Amino acid sequence: MIKTLTMMNKQDKEKFKIPKKIQHMIPIDTIYKDGIFKVGKNKYSVTYKFTDINYAVASKEDQEAMFLEYSELLNAFDSGATTKITISLRRLNKDNFEKDILLPLQNDHLDIYRKEYNDMLFDKALGTNGMIREMYLTVSTFKKDYEAAKTYFRRATSDITTHLSRLGSRCYMMNATERLQILHDFYRTGEEVNFQLDLKQLMKRGHHFKDYICPDSFEFKKDYFTMGTRFGRVLFLKDYASYIKDSMIAELTDMNHNMMMSIDIIPVPTDEAVREVENRLLGVETNITNWQRRQNANNNFSALVPYDMEQQRMEAKEFLNDLTTRDQRMMFAVLTFVLTADSMEQLETDTETLMTTTRKHLCQMATLNFQQLDGLNTALPIGVRNINALRTLTTESLAVLNPFRVQEIMDKDGIYYGVNAISHNLIMVNKENLLNQSAFLLGVPGSGKSFSAKELIVFLALSTKDDILVCDPENEYSALIRALGGEVIHIAAGSEDHINAMDMAEGYGEGKNPIVDKSEFILSLFEQLDKNGIGAKEKSIIDRCVALVYEEYQCGGKLPTLAVLREKLLEQPEKEAKNLALELELFTNGSLNAFAHKTNVDTNNRMIVYDIMDLGKQLKTMGLLVITDAMLNRVTDNWKRGVRTHVFIDEFHVVFENEYSASFFNSAWRQFRKRDGYPTGITQNVEYLLDSVMASTMLSNSEFVVMLNQAAQDRVKLAKMLNISDEQMSYITNADEGCGLIKYGSSLVPFINQFPKHTQLYKLMTTKPTDLKKKEG
């Protein structure tokens, strides 16, 4: 036997003790707060939790790259340690779901909408798998004491984290409480919400940690066990096919019932592995030589070497070639499953389902007889291996047993964005976890952009105290915001609602001098007035007059407005100043004077819609700029008060039609992010957006992008910019409304978001003409 395996078995061997209590069946001797467990004589283990990656929806080239990177991870495992990769599937607990996801009622006029939203979330959760899929990596090694183990695991953590990050998976080492919670949730299924473990209190009272996690009873039979009121069974992969698909593990773990699957891996040092294979090859060659000698003695000089011997020789040579020239390692592995169910009938059904799936891949699963306890402890992410049904594999053969499937987005305190199109689990997004909170909502007309934005607004209005500001060029959000208790500001020629374009909050702008930033904003307004553009002289005059207006105001002069700015222009000696004043006249003294007066609307409401539908083409872009500036003032004020602001800007592409408005908007977008504002740009004209260097930079730098159905030209440009594969592109090609792709950090997740049509919220959010007619009828 190989020296590594002999040594491992010798170290693992312990004197058998008959367990006298349920606690004795859990093979953990000592726990340390940092997550290191002592699980045998001088044997220590740690567990890492790592996230899934989008393997199933990646292109063939990307899948090959991920496969090779995963092989690198396997090669990096230390030959002096045992590594266990565990996939845990557990049903979503109803109590946890209500506590973490449902909106708490607040006894106000919005509770009717909260109940509707909660019903929708609950229906979605029940209609989906309702399963939580988590992945763990447990490393166990023999060290003389805790300090030596701690030093070893510190180095191992760095290696594992680095390799998983290259795959796009986030990884962290779990502490003692988190590791014990995994075992508690398995042993006491249905009581997950009751887990409350304070190690300090435990030590103070002299209680044992096993008392808090163990089941009420354990009873082990020949081929199954009972754990409290639940039934369980441990199986292992007995026979492997010659060729296994990389989707096998994903299919085996695609169940609607609680289970755990573990792959125990024992790497062998390359020199030892080469020596072993050379000896095997020498043995095969010796057998062939002896066979040929016997044939020659019988005067049979033309006999061919038997097929089985030739096959053994070829496989041995191939194995040796893998080890010496193809960067492969020899590894021993055992694959174990533990299933649990509420009834024996359900357990038998699940066992048959698992075995059928295995047979489909030409493998064979078998039940462990009289080894259910050993198998259970092997399958759990504790760090022990009591099953010796090991199979010799190379790195590539083991990498085929790929645990990755599709990334789930299930952030704590997240916002519902639909269900995962592949796993059918809820998508809950918390943008706080991203590098930046900038977001884009893209899609052709009718794909559900406005509806998705309104759904997000509803969630924010019902579950947070954050401020919500909406720039609405098509009057799509007014009814919803009114129903939620917000303010609608109607900006139009002749309207009584006015917003002062010259308002400036304390701390305005990016630089030390806010007047310089305000001057840039006014320049962008003049750029809108004169489509031929303004020259260097005009820019100097505007800059001078803006500074004079604010300087006089600080000394007790008039409140700065566009009308006051026009008066200041008329005072200047240059003829260009008179021309600028003439251009501004229509917007100060004329019929389009919506932004030339003192602000006279309530801007203190936490939800505000700026409705600019009736501004017309002449004023729409200018209105968009003024409203963005007003939003910037509000975000700055909120930031000082410690209030988060969510900013939604529809028809986002309009502001990038000329240089100055694009420059101002790019600056405002950065300021939103810096001042705890969460900006969201909504547009259907992705092509126009991508034609602007600034806009495309903003889009590529945004960590969160929702892509609904896209036009052909837009798809090509988005695919190039965001590195979307052809497989992923299929989710935004001729997609149904509310379906598409979410870019979440570096990941792309396909989603489906269908809102129930019989609700009051749907009637408030829909913009489909047929739905509006029904509502009016």
N, C-alpha and C positions, 0 to 999 in steps of 0.2 A: 504493500500500500504506500501511497505517496506520503512522504515525511510530514508535509504540512497537515494533511488530513489526520494522520496518526497522532500528531501533537495536539491538534484541535480536539479530537475525541478524548484524549487523555486528560486535557485540561477541563473539558466539559463534564467528565465523569464525576459524579458525586454519590455519596452513600444515600441509598433510598430510605426515606423516612415516611412512615404511614401518616398522612395528614389527619390530625385530630380535630381540626376546626376548618371552616370554610376559608378563613384567612390564610391557612397554610397552603392552599392550592394556588395562591398567587405568588409566583417565584421572584418576589422582590424582597431583599433583605434590609437595605438601607436607602433612604432618599436624601438628596441634598437640594437645597433651595434653587441652585442654578440649573437643575434639570438632570444632573448625573444620578443614575440609579446603580446600586450594587445589586447584581442579579445572580450571584453565585460566589464561589470561593475565588476572590481576587478578580472577579469579572465585573466590568463597569460598562454602562451603556448610556447613550444620549439619543434623543429623537429630534429630527428636523422636520418642520412642516414646509412643504413647497407647493407652489401653485401650478395649475395645469397650463398647457400652452395649446395654441390652435394647430394641432397636428392634423386633425381630420379634414380641415378646410384649406390646408396649405397646398400649393402647387407641388408637382412631382419633384422639381428641383429643390424646393424648400424642404420637402419631406426628407430627401436624401441628405441635405445639409444637417437637418435636425437629428437624423439617424446617426450620422457620423459624429456629431457633437455628443450625443448620448453615449456612443461607444467610447468616446474620450473620457466621459464621466466614469463609466464602468472600469476602464483601464486605470483610472486614478485611484480606485479603491485599494487600500493597503492590504497586503497579503497577510499581515499579522492580525487582522481583524475580520469579523463577520459583519456584513452589511445586509440589512433587511429593507426591502422596498414594500410598503404597505399601501393598499387602496382600501379606504373605508367608505362604505355606503350606509347611510342611516336615514330613516324617515324624518322629515321635518316635524318637529314637535309642535303641537297646536298651541300650547301655552307660550312657548318661546316665540312662535310666529306672532301671536297677538301682542306680546310684550315688545318685540323688536321692530315689527313692520307695520302693524295696524295703527291708524291715527287715533290718539286718545280724544274722547269727547270733552268739550269744554263748556257745555251748557250755554251756548250762544246761538244766534240765528244761523250759523254755518254748520251746526251739527247734522242737519238734514243731508248736507252734501258729504260730510265726513262718514256718515253711515253708508251712503251709496258707494263712496270710494272704498270703504272697508269691505263691503260686500263684493265689490269687483275684485279686490286683491285676494280675498278668501276663495272666491270661485276660481281665479287663475291658479292659485296654489293647489287646490284640490284637482283641477283639471290637468295639471302638469304631473311630472314624475313625483314631485314632492320629496325628492331624495337629495340629500347633501352628500356630495362626493369629495372626499378629502384624501390627500396623499402625504405619506410620511416616509422618512428615511431614517432608519435606526442603525447606529454603529455601535458594536460591542467589542471590547478588547480586554485582554488580561494584563493587569498592571499590579505592581506590588502594593500601592496604596492610592488614596483619593487624589493626592497632589500630583502624582505621576499621571494618573488618568486625566486630570484636569489639563495638564500641559499637553498631553497627546490630543485631546479633543479640541483644544484651541487651534492647533495646527490643522486638524482634519476639517474643522468648520470653515477655515479660510479656503481650502481646496474645493470643498463641496459647493460652497456659495459661489465661488468663481465660475465653476463649470456649469452650474445651473443658471447663472445669470447670462451666460453665453447662449443658452437655450431660450432665454426670454422668460425664465421662471424665477420668481422671487422665493427666497428661502430664509428661514430663521430658526435658531435653536430654541426649542420649547423649554420653559421652566418646569419645576416639579408640579405645580398646580395644574398647568395645562396638560402635562402628560397623564396625571391622575384623572383628569376630567375625561380623557379619551376612554380610559378603562371604566370609569363610572358610567359613562353614557352607553358603553357596551353591556356591562354587567346588569345595569338597572335601566333598561330601555323603557322609555315613557316617563321617566322621572328626571330627565335632563335639567329641567328648570329648578330642581331642588338642590343642585350641586352648589354648596357653599363651603369652601374649605379654606380656613385660615391657619397656616402652619404654625404661626406664633401662638395662637390660642390652643392649638393641638398640643404643642409642647408644654404650654403652661398647665394644661389640665392633665397631662400624662396619658392622653389617648393615643391609640395606634391609628395610623393613616388608613390601614386596610379596612378598619371598621366602617369608614365613610364611603368606600367604593365597592365592597364585595356584595354579591347578591344574597338574598335571604337563604338560599339553599343551593346545593350542587348535588347532582346524582348522575354518575357515569355508567352507561350501559355498554354493550358490545360495540354498537355502531352509531350511537347518538347519546346525547346528554340532556338533562333538564337543568335549567338555571332559573331559580325562582319559579314563576309560572310559565316560562318560555321553554321551547324545545330548540336544541341546536345539534349540528352535525359538522364534523371536520372531515374534509376530503383532501386528497393530494393528486397531483398530476403524475400518473403512473407511466404511461407510454407517450413518447413525443413523436410527431410526424417527421419525415425527412425534410419537408419544407413547411414552414409555418408562416401564415400571413401576419403582417404587423398590426392587423386590426383584431387579432384574437383576444387579447386581454381586454380591449375596449368592449367587445361583444360579451365576454364572460362577466364583466362588471356592469353591464347595462341591465340591471334588474330593478324591480320595484319593491324589493325587500331588503332588510338589514343583512349585511354580510361584510366580511373582511377577507382580503386576499393578500398573501405575503409571498415574496420571492426572497429566500435566503441565499446569499451569495458568499462563497468562500474563494477568493482569488488565490492562485498558486504562483509562487515566484517563477519567472520565465526560465531561469537556468534549470530549476528542478523539473519544470514541465518538459523542457527540451530533452533532458536526460531520460525522463520516463517514456516519452514518445519514441526516442531512439531505441530504447530497450525493447519496446513493443514492436517496432519495425524490425529490429534484429531477430526477435522471436518469430515474426511472420516469415522473414527471409529464410530462417533456419528450417521452418516447417516446409517451405516450398522446395528448398534444396534437398531435404530428406525425401520428400515425395518424388522429386525427379530422379534421385539416386535409386529409389525402389523401382521406378519405371524402367530405368536403364538396365537394372539387374534382370528385368524380365524382357530385355531386348525390345522395349517399346520406346524407341528414341524420338518418335514424332509426337508424343502425347502433349497436349496443351495443359497448362496449369489450370486446375479447377477454378470455377468462377468465384466461389466464396473466398478462396485464398488470394486470387487476383484483386478482388474487391477490398479485402483487408489491407493488402499492400498499398493499393491506390489511396485508400482513406488515411492510412498512417502517413504516407508521403504528403498528402494534402494538409493533414493536421500539422506536420512538422514544418511545412512551407508557410502555413499561417503564422506559426509561432516565431519563425526566424526572419521572414521577409515581409510579412503583411501587418506588422504591428498588432497582432492578436495576442490575447492571453488565455491561458487555460483557467477555467473557473468551474467550481462545483456549485450546483444550484438545486434547490427543492422548492416546489411551488405548492402552497397549502391554502385551502379555503375553509372558512367557517361560516355556516349559514345559521340564522336564528329565525324562529317563526312562533306565532301565537298558538299553533296547534300542530299535532303530529301530521295531519293530512296536508297542511300547508307546507311543512318541512319536506315531506315526500315529493310534493309537486315541484318545489324549488330545486330539490336535488336532481330530479329527472330533467328539469329545464337546463340545469348546469351541465349535466352529463351529455345531453343532446347537442348543446352548443359545442362542447369539446369534441364529440364524435364528428361533427360537421367539419372540423378542422383536422380530422384524421388522427386525433390524439385520444387518450383514454384517461378518464378520471376514476379514481377508486376511493372507497370509504376506508378510513383507518379503523381497523378492528382492534379493540382492547387498547387503543392508544389515543382515545379521545381527549384525555387531559393533556397528554404530551403535545398532541396536535393543536389543541386550543392555545396553549402557552406559546407554541411556535408561531401560530398565525397572528397573535396580538403583537403590537409594536412595543414589546417589553425589552427584547434583546437576548432571548434564549432560543436555542434550537435543539429540540429533543427528538426530531424525526431524522432518520438517516437514509431516507430514500433519495439519495443524491444522484444527480445526472451530470456527466462531464460535458461542458459546453465551451465553445470559443466565445470571444467577445461579441462577434457578429451574431452568433446563434442566440446569445442571451439578450442582445439589444433588440431582437425581433419581439421579445416579450416586453413590448413598449407600453409603459403605463399611461402615456399622454393621449388625450383625446381632443377636448375643446375647452377653451378657457371659460370659466364661469365668472360672472361679476355679481358678487353677493356681499357688498360692502355694508359694514355696520352703519346705521343711521342713513342708509342710502335712499335714493328716490327711484320709484318704479319706472322702468323704461320699456317694459314688455317682457317676453319670454324668449329664452335662447332657442333659436330655430333648430338646433341639433339635439341638445339635451332636454329641451322643454322645461328648464328650470327658470325661476324668476330672475330677472336682471335688476339688481338694485345698485344704483350708482351714487357714490359719494365723491364729488369732485375735489373735496379737500385732500384726498389721497394723491392727486395728480400734481405734477410739477407746476402747472399753471391751470387756472380755472376758465380760460377762454374757451368758448364753444361756438360751433357752427351747425346750422340745420339746413341741409341742402336737399333739393328735390324738384322735380317738374311739377307744374300746376296739377292739382288733384291727387298728389301722392301722399298728402297728409301732413305737410309742414306746419301749417297754422294750428291744426288739431294737436300735433305733438307739443308745440309751444304752449298751447292753452292747457294741456294736460299737466305740463310741468308747472305752470303758473298756479293751477288749482292745488297741486300738492304743496307748493311753497306757501300759498295763502292759508291752507287748512292746517298745516303742521308746524309752521315756523312763525317767528315774529319779524322775519327779514322784510326789508322794503322791496317793492317790485315796481319797476319803471318800464313802460312799454311805449315805443315809438310806432304808431299804427297808421301807415299811409293808405290803408284800404278799409278803415272802419270795421275791422274784424274782431276786435277785442273788447269793444265798449260794453256790450250786453253782459259779458262774463264778469268784467271788473265791477260793474254796477251791482250785479247780483252778489258779489263777494264783499260789497261794502266799500269799494274803491271810488276814486274820483276820475271823471272823464273830462279832459280839457279839450274843447273843440276849437281848433285854430283855423281860421278862414278869413278871406277878405270880407270886411264888414262885421265880423264876429265880435261879440262883447268880451270874449276871453282874450287876454293879452299876455305875452311873455316878453320881457325885456331882454333883447339880445345883448345888452351891455352889462347885465348882472354879473357880479364876480364875487364868489365866496372867498373867505380868508383861507389862504393856502392853495389858491387856484394855480393850476399849471404844473409843469415839471421842474422848472428852474427856480432860481432864487428870486427872480423878478417876474411876478405874475403879469405885469402890464405888457411885457414882451410877448408872452404866450397869448394874451388877449388880442394884441395887435395882429398876431398871425391869424387868429380866428376871424377878425374883421377883414383882413386881406382876402381870406377865402370867401367871405360874403361878397365882396366887390368883384371877385373873380366870377361869381355867379351872375352878377348884374351885367357884366360886359363880356360877352362870349368871345370877343376878339382878344381878351386878356388885357392886363394893365401893365404899363411900363415901369421902369425904374424910378422915374420922377414921381409918378402917382403913388408908388409904394412908399417912398420917403415921406410924401405929404400925409398919407393915411397914418403912418407910424407916428409922425410928429403930433398930429391932431388927437390921436387916441391917448397919447401920453399927457397932452395938455388937458384933455377933458377930465381924466382921473386925478390929475394934480390939482385942478381947480376944485373938484369935488372934495378932496381931502382938506382943502382950505375953506370949506363951507359953501362951495358953489352948488350948481344944479346937480340933481341925480343924473348920472350918465345914461342917456338913451340914444338911439339912432338919430332922433330929432336934434338933440344937443350936439351930436357929432357933426350933423349937417351944418348947423349954425357955425361951428368952429371952422369947418371947411370954407364957408363963405367969407370968414374973416381973413383967410390967408391971401397973400398978394398974387400968387401964381394963377395963371389962367387955367392950368390943369386942375387946380383945387375947385374952381367954379364948375368945370365939367364933371368932376366927381360928385359935387353937391347936386348937380342937375340929374345925374344918374340915380342918386339916392332919393330924389324928391318923391318919386312914385311910391317908395316904400316908407316914407315918413309922413308926408302931407297928402299923399294920394290914396287910392282905394286899396292898395296892398300894404296897409300900415299895421299889420297884425303884430309886428315885432318892434314897433317904434315907441311903445308906451311903457309906462311902469307896469310891472307884473301885478295883475289884479285877481289871480285865481289862487285857490287853496293848494299850496304845494306841500302841506304838512301831512297829508294822508299817506299811509304806508303803501298804498297801491294807486298808481297814477297811470292813466293812458293819455298820451298826447295824440289826438285824432287830427291828422292833417290831410284827410281825404279831399276836402273841398278847397284846398289851397290852389289847385290848378298847376299846370306845368311851370308857369312863371315862377311860382313860389315854392314848389315842392322840395327841390334840392336845398334851397335856402332854409326852408322850414326844418328839414332834416338836420341841417347843421346847427341851427339855433337850439333845437330840442336836445341834440347831443350835448351842446354846451350847457344847457340847463340841467341835464342829467349829471354832467360832470360836477357842477356846483353842488347838487344834492348828494352825490357819492362822497364828495370831499367833506361836507357837513356830517354825513353819517359816519364816516371813517373816524372823525374826531370824537363822535359820541359812542363809538364801539358797536355800530349797527352795520350789519352786512346788507349789501344792495345787489339785487339781481336786475340786470339791464337787458331788455330784449329790443332789437332793432330790426324791423322788417324792411324788405326792399333794400337790402344792405348794399347791393352793387351800385346804387345810384350815386352815392357820395364819391365813388372812385372815377367819375367821368371827367374830372379835371384835377390838375396837380395840387392846387392849394387846399381844396376840400379833402383830398386824399391824405395830404400831409397832416392836416389838422386832425382828421379822424384816426389816423395811425397813432398820433400822439395821445389822443383821448383814450384809445383802446389800451395803451400801456398804462395810463393813469388809472383806469378802471381796475386793472389787475393789482396794481400796487396799493390801492386803497380799499381792499377787501370788497371789490365789486366783481360780480360774476357776469361778464358780458356774453351775450349770445347773438350772433349775426344770423339772420334768416334770409335766404335768397333762392330764387329759382334759376337765375341766370349765372350759372357757375362759370360758363365760358367767359363772360364779361369780367367776372371777378378775377379769373386766372390771367386775364390779359394785363391786369395791373400788377406791377412788381410788388408794390406795398401790400396789396390785398392777398396775393398768392403767398407772400412771406407770412402774413398774419395767419393764413389758413394752415400752412405747413408747420408753423410753430404752435398751433393750438393742440392741446392734449386730448380734447373731446370733440368729436365730429360725428353727427348723426346724418347718414346718407340714406335717403329714400330712393325711389325709382328715379333713375338718371337718363337723360338723353344720350344718344350714342357718342356725340363729340365730347360731352362732359365726362362720360365714363372713361374715355381714353386718357384725358388729361388728369383726372383724379387718380387713375390707376398708376400713372407715371409718377405723380407727385407723392402719393401715399403708399406706394409699393404694394398695390393690391393685385393678388394673383387672379388668374382666369376663373378658378373655382370660386373665389370670394366674389368676383364680379358678377357671377350668376345671381347673387342675392339682390343686386340693384339693377338687374336687367329685366324689364317687363314685370317688375315686382308689383304685388297687390298694394293697395293703400295701407299705410302703417307698417310696412315690412321693408327691411333693408339691412344696412350694416352700421355698427357702432364702432368708431375708432376710439379706443380707451387706452390712453398712453401709447404703447407700442403694439397693442393687440387690436385685432379686427374681429368682432363678434357678430354673427348674423342674428337678427331678432325679428319677432313678430309681435305687433302691438294692435290688438283689436279691442276696442272699447264697447261695452254693451250698449245697444241703441235704445233700450227702453227707459233709460235713466234721465233724470232732470239735468244732470251734468252734461250728458251727450247733447241734449237740446241746446244747452248754452254754448257748447264748444263747436258744434258742427257749422261748416260753411257751405256744405253741399246744397245746391239749389233745390233738389228734390226734398231734402230734409227740411229746408226753410219753408217750402210751400206747405208741407204737412203741418209744421208748427203753426203757421198762420191760419191754416184751415181748422 
